[in-house]
Amino acid sequence: MKKIILMTLFALGATVATNAQTISENALGLRFGGGNGYGAEVSYQRAVGGDNNRLEFDLGWRNDKNHYDSFKLAALYQWVWNIEGGFNWYVGAGGGIGNIDSKDRDRYYDETFIFLAGDIGIEYNFDIPLLISLDFRPEIGFHNGDNNRIDNFSPDIALGLRYQF
């Protein structure tokens, strides 16, 4: 009877250990998307807490010499769950800040904006320290110009490639 109980506990422990994949402490790379014309963003992920939770920071910028300069910084808290093998899925919430400095002679403006963002995606951890992800991030922007209006809903689909360390 003791052997059966020990074997059952061992089998349960082995099953939990194989399904509970942990995320890396750090990941740094690029997030290739099309949200508001920022294109590729520098992306950093940092594990937090004892669970599979993390923070993600993304910095995008755009410099069009004749029209405008702009940057956007996003910060999200993400919950990560293992699907099977190296596959994980995650959801997150957060927001960010940015600035648009127009150089257009007809309508010059320098606007700061904030936004709220959600995030849902799937990722794969390779045996090498590479993480590839595909996510959907809707954003709602608030501009300081024109009576603090809510004028921007931006759905963004992006492919992420990150080095894990």
C-alpha positions as CSV (number, residue, x, y, z in Angstrom):
1,M,0.0,0.0,0.0
2,K,2.9,2.4,0.8
3,K,4.4,1.7,-2.6
4,I,1.2,2.5,-4.4
5,I,0.8,5.8,-2.5
6,L,4.4,6.7,-3.1
7,M,4.1,5.9,-6.8
8,T,0.9,8.0,-7.1
9,L,2.5,11.0,-5.4
10,F,5.6,10.7,-7.6
11,A,3.4,10.5,-10.8
12,L,1.4,13.5,-9.7
13,G,4.5,15.5,-8.9
14,A,6.1,14.6,-12.3
15,T,2.9,15.6,-14.1
16,V,2.8,19.0,-12.4
17,A,6.5,19.6,-13.0
18,T,6.2,18.9,-16.7
19,N,3.1,21.1,-17.2
20,A,4.3,24.0,-15.0
21,Q,6.8,25.7,-17.3
22,T,8.3,28.8,-15.9
23,I,9.0,32.0,-17.9
24,S,12.5,33.4,-18.1
25,E,13.6,36.2,-15.8
26,N,14.3,38.6,-18.6
27,A,13.6,38.9,-22.3
28,L,14.8,41.6,-24.7
29,G,14.0,42.0,-28.4
30,L,11.7,43.6,-30.9
31,R,7.9,43.7,-31.3
32,F,6.9,44.2,-35.0
33,G,3.5,45.7,-35.3
34,G,1.6,48.4,-37.1
35,G,-0.2,50.3,-34.3
36,N,-0.3,54.1,-35.2
37,G,2.6,53.8,-37.5
38,Y,5.3,53.0,-34.9
39,G,6.3,49.8,-36.6
40,A,9.0,47.9,-34.6
41,E,9.3,48.6,-30.9
42,V,12.1,47.7,-28.5
43,S,10.5,45.3,-26.1
44,Y,11.7,44.2,-22.6
45,Q,10.0,41.6,-20.3
46,R,10.7,41.1,-16.6
47,A,9.3,38.2,-14.5
48,V,7.7,39.4,-11.3
49,G,6.5,37.4,-8.3
50,G,6.8,33.7,-7.8
51,D,4.1,32.9,-10.4
52,N,4.3,33.1,-14.2
53,N,3.6,36.9,-14.2
54,R,5.7,39.6,-15.8
55,L,6.0,43.2,-16.8
56,E,6.4,44.2,-20.4
57,F,7.8,47.6,-21.5
58,D,7.7,48.6,-25.2
59,L,9.3,51.8,-26.7
60,G,8.4,52.9,-30.2
61,W,9.5,56.0,-32.0
62,R,9.1,57.5,-35.4
63,N,11.0,60.3,-37.0
64,D,9.7,61.7,-40.3
65,K,12.1,64.6,-41.1
66,N,9.5,66.7,-42.9
67,H,6.4,66.1,-40.9
68,Y,6.7,65.0,-37.3
69,D,8.7,63.3,-34.5
70,S,6.9,60.9,-32.1
71,F,7.5,58.3,-29.4
72,K,5.3,55.9,-27.4
73,L,6.1,54.0,-24.2
74,A,3.8,51.2,-23.2
75,A,3.9,49.2,-19.9
76,L,1.8,46.1,-19.3
77,Y,1.3,43.6,-16.5
78,Q,0.9,40.1,-18.0
79,W,-0.4,36.8,-16.6
80,V,1.1,33.8,-18.4
81,W,-0.3,30.2,-18.6
82,N,1.3,27.1,-20.1
83,I,-0.6,25.4,-22.9
84,E,1.6,22.5,-23.7
85,G,5.3,22.0,-24.3
86,G,6.9,25.3,-25.1
87,F,3.6,27.1,-25.8
88,N,2.2,29.7,-23.4
89,W,-0.7,32.1,-23.7
90,Y,-1.0,35.4,-21.9
91,V,-3.3,38.3,-21.1
92,G,-2.3,41.7,-19.8
93,A,-3.4,45.2,-19.0
94,G,-1.6,48.5,-18.7
95,G,-1.1,51.8,-20.5
96,G,1.5,54.3,-21.5
97,I,2.5,57.8,-22.6
98,G,3.7,59.4,-25.8
99,N,4.3,62.6,-27.6
100,I,3.8,63.9,-31.1
101,D,5.7,66.9,-32.3
102,S,4.3,68.1,-35.7
103,K,6.5,70.0,-38.1
104,D,3.7,70.7,-40.5
105,R,3.7,74.5,-41.4
106,D,-0.1,74.6,-41.8
107,R,-0.8,73.0,-38.4
108,Y,2.0,72.9,-35.9
109,Y,1.3,71.1,-32.6
110,D,3.1,69.4,-29.8
111,E,0.8,67.0,-28.1
112,T,1.3,64.6,-25.2
113,F,-1.0,61.6,-25.0
114,I,-1.7,58.8,-22.6
115,F,-3.4,55.5,-23.5
116,L,-4.9,52.4,-21.9
117,A,-4.1,49.0,-23.4
118,G,-5.0,45.4,-23.2
119,D,-3.1,42.5,-24.5
120,I,-3.8,38.8,-25.4
121,G,-1.4,36.5,-27.2
122,I,0.4,33.2,-27.6
123,E,4.1,32.5,-27.5
124,Y,6.6,29.7,-28.0
125,N,9.8,29.1,-26.0
126,F,12.4,27.4,-28.2
127,D,15.1,25.1,-26.7
128,I,17.5,27.9,-27.5
129,P,17.0,31.3,-25.6
130,L,14.5,32.6,-28.2
131,L,10.9,33.5,-27.5
132,I,8.5,34.2,-30.4
133,S,5.1,35.6,-29.8
134,L,2.0,36.8,-31.6
135,D,-0.4,39.2,-29.8
136,F,-3.3,41.5,-30.2
137,R,-3.2,44.8,-28.3
138,P,-6.1,47.3,-28.5
139,E,-5.4,50.8,-27.2
140,I,-7.6,53.7,-26.4
141,G,-5.8,57.1,-26.5
142,F,-6.4,60.4,-24.7
143,H,-4.9,63.5,-26.2
144,N,-4.2,66.8,-24.3
145,G,-5.3,68.9,-27.4
146,D,-8.8,69.7,-28.4
147,N,-10.5,69.6,-25.0
148,N,-8.9,66.4,-23.7
149,R,-10.9,64.3,-26.1
150,I,-10.8,60.5,-26.5
151,D,-10.1,60.2,-30.2
152,N,-8.1,57.2,-30.8
153,F,-8.9,53.5,-30.8
154,S,-6.0,51.6,-32.2
155,P,-6.0,47.8,-32.6
156,D,-2.5,46.4,-33.0
157,I,-1.4,42.9,-34.0
158,A,2.3,42.3,-33.6
159,L,5.0,39.6,-33.9
160,G,7.6,39.6,-31.1
161,L,11.1,38.1,-31.2
162,R,13.0,38.2,-27.9
163,Y,16.2,36.9,-26.5
164,Q,15.7,35.3,-23.1
165,F,18.3,35.5,-20.3
